[in-house]
Amino acid sequence: MAAVLAAPFIRWEWIGNNADVIVTRLIQHLQLTAIPVVLGFLIAFPLALLALRYPRMYGPLLGISGALFTIPSLALFVLLIPFTGLSILTAIIPLTIYTLLILIRNTVEGLRGIPPDVRDAAEAMGYTAGRRLLTVELPLALPVIIAGLRIATVSTIGLITVTAVIGSGGLGQLFIDGFSRRFATPLLVGLVLSIILAVVADLLLLFVQRSLTPWERGVRSR
């Protein structure tokens, strides 16, 4: 590490000469963020509905997803490589698994937080269960659900750097490049872009939340 820092802290000419590589790594990082989070939500949402329908399943679902969350990513890579090889699937599967605990919990808690009188009023108006979910319960639960998506997205952005060990690490490849060459500039570029990406993704999801729940702004302003 001392040897890395002994070199000039940042070389702008390297950034200019490798802009195409940096952009490619950034796009890959975006893909490796979006795909697992979307897949994780598509898996977590029906499981959350199932847990609401059968409350006894909620504990086991959290237990299983929590246990999977604790498995070190490198161990999952080793387990998957014989089946998926050094492919993008080897990165996407663990990243998707790590989103499940957060997304299941937030979706269940968001839907559980709907006041019972709201459900009763919808039923009295003749809403079917599906219509009530889509037009009444889901909009009211969105702040909690999107909060889970924000956490899952930011944590996934950070976890992706580990997948660089199998050649699918997005900006993490810049870290490996910097360490292997004892060159600080790729490290700094990868670090700064990872932070910017996490902040921008979080703010975009917050904007989506506020756009879809305008009544929340009225409540906060009181």
N, C-alpha and C positions, 0 to 999 in steps of 0.2 A: 504493500500500500504506500509506503514511503517513497518507493521508486516511481509510483504513479504520480504522486504529488510533486516529485522533483522536476517533472517536465512542466513546460508552460501550462498555466491553468486552463486556458482555452485558446484554440487556434482557429480563427475565423476562416482562414483559407481552407482548412479541412472541411468545415461545415459547407462552404460554397462548393467545393469539389465533390462532396458526397451528398448533396441535397436530394438527389434522386433516391439514394439508398435510405436516407432519413424519412422521406415521404413514404416510401414503400413500407418501411417498418411501422410508421404511424398508421397507415391504412390497415396493415395486418393487425395491429393492436386494436383498432376500432372494430374490425371483424370478429376478433377473438373476445371482444367485450359484448358486442350486440348478440351474437349467436347464442352463447350460453345463458345470458340473461333472459332472452326471449324464450328459449327452450325451457329454462327453469320455471318461468312463469306459466307456460303452457302445461307443464307437469304439476306445478304447485297448486294452480287454481282449482282444477277438479278434485285434487286430494283435499284441499281446504273445504270445498263444498261437501265432500264425503264425510269429513270430520264434523262438520256442522250437522249433517243429517244423522250421523251416528257418533255422538260425543265420546263414546268409549274408545274410538279409534284415534282420537286426537293425541293422547299420551304416547301410544306406540309410534304414531307418525313422527312426532317430535323426537322421540328417542332414537328411531332409526336414522332420521335425517341428521340429528345431532351427532350420532356415532360416525356417520359418513363424513361429517364436517371435520371431525378430529383426525381423520386419516391423513398423514403427511402426503403432500402432493407428489413428492418423488416416489413414494411407495406405490401410489396409484399408477404412476407412469410405468413403473417396472411391471406391475400386474397387467397393464393393458398392452404393452409393446408386443408381446407374443401374438396378440389377436389383431391389433390395429396397426402395428409397425410404427415407424417414425412419421406418422401422418398427422394431419390437423385434428383428426378424431381423437387421438391420444391426448391432445390438449383440451378439446371441447368437452369431452365426457367428464373429467374431474372438475372443470370449471363450472359445468352445469350442476353437478352434484353439490358443490359448495354453496350454490344459491338457494337450495331447497329449504334449508332450515329457516332462513330469514323470510323467504317469500310465503311459505306455508303459515308460519306464525303470524306474520303481519296481515295476511289475507283473512285468517280466521278471526283474529282480534278485531280487525276493522269491521267485519260483518257481524260479529258478536256485539259490537258497540252500538248497533242500531237500536234506538228506543223501542220497546215492545208496542207502545201505542202507535208508532208509525206503521209497524207491520199490521196491527189490528185495523188501522184506518184503511190501508191498502186492500186488505181482505174484505172489509165492509164495502168497498167500492167495486168489488167483483174482480180484482186482479188475480190472475193465475200466479202460481209460484214462480214460473219463469219470467213473467212480465214484472212481477214485484221485484225480483232480483235485479233485472236489467234496468228498470226505470226508477226504482226507489232505493233499494238497499245498496246496490253497487255505487251509485253516485255519492251517497252519504259516507260510504266506506273508503272512497278514493284517497282522501288524505293519508290514512294509515297504510293503505296498500302501496301507494306511490312512495311513501317514506321507506317501505321495505325495498322497493325497486331502487331507490337512491342508494341505500346501504349496499345492496347486492351489486349494483353497478360499480360503485367506487371500490369495493373490496375486490371485485373481479379485475378491475384495471390494475390493482396492485399485484394480484396473484399471477397475472399473465407473465410477468417478468420471469417467474420461475420456470415457465415452459420453454424458456430459451435453451435449457439443457437438452431438449429434444429437437432443437432447431425451429421451433414455432413460437418464439417468445416475443414477437413484435419488437417493441422498444427494448426489451430485455436483451436482445441480440447486441445492442449497442453497449450494454454493460459488459457482456462477455468479451466483446471486441476491445473495449478499453482495458479491462483487466489483463487479457492475454497479451496485449501489446504494451502494457504499462503506459497507457496514454489516457490522460484525464478528460480530454474533450468529448469523446463518445459517452463517457460516464455522465458528464454534466448535461449533455444534450438529452440523453435518455431520461435522466432524472427530472429535468425541467419540463420536458414534454409530457411525461407521465403525470406530473402534478397538474399541469395545465389541462390535460385531458380529463382528469378526475374532477377538477373544479368546474369545467365547462359542462361536462355530462350531468353533474349534480344540479347546476343552475338551470339547465335545459329541462330536466325532469321537474324541478320546482316550478318553472314557468308553465309546463304542461298541467301540473296539479292546480295552479292558480287559475289557469284558463278554463279548466273543466269544472272548477268549484268556485264560481264567482260569489256565491253566498257566504263563503268563508271570509272574504275580505270585509263584508259588512259586519260580520260577527266580531272580527278582530278590531275594527275601528270604533266599536262602542266602548 
